[in-house]
Amino acid sequence: MSLEQLLKRCATTGDEAAWSDFVNEFHSLIAAVALRTARLWTTVNSATVDDLIQETYLKLCRDRRRLLGEFQADHPDSFKAYLSVITANVVHDHFRALHSAKRGAGKLDDPLEDNDAKYSRPLNEQRTIEQRLLMKEIDGVLCCGLPGEEARRNRVIFWLYYRDGWSAPDIAKLPWVSLTVKGVESVVHRLTKLVCERMIRDPRGGC
């Protein structure tokens, strides 16, 4: 079945066979993102990662599977990006809650600083720092995986689309792009697939 049909069955009926297909298709991505994000906070073992994976599935099932029902694809790999963000948010929320519970009884390793100052900052500033870390790692994947003369252009297209919110038609209108709308969509699709595959192969990031 198509991705749209699979998500609809999971979201509307909770069909056991559909969920089995969903797990077979996306479990490796969820596991890789959970491990990679957790390592930003502390050293983790397999049991902790398994718990984070289960938390992600539980989040997908909450509110009558609302997150799956609300999703609308704009290109073939957009659901993988959507699922990666959900998984990363689950992990960040888990370690924030863990830190709050342990305050005064020991210190959780901080992925960004050597002191506790970060946690006095507003939540939106914390998210900004996390987003910058993630964007830096993704950009590293793009730099390593895009050889040739078109590498810089395609990398800029990727960030215009994901970071700045440009649509494919708007990007195609830029004179230096020299691509049709279909061509821009193809670049976004290809680079999204590259990033997702690299995350699965190497959860720590890198080339």
Summary of the structure (lengths in Angstrom):
residues: 207
radius of gyration: 18.6
end to end distance: 33.5
largest distance: 58.4
contacts: 547
relative contact order: 0.11
helix: 71%
strand: 0%
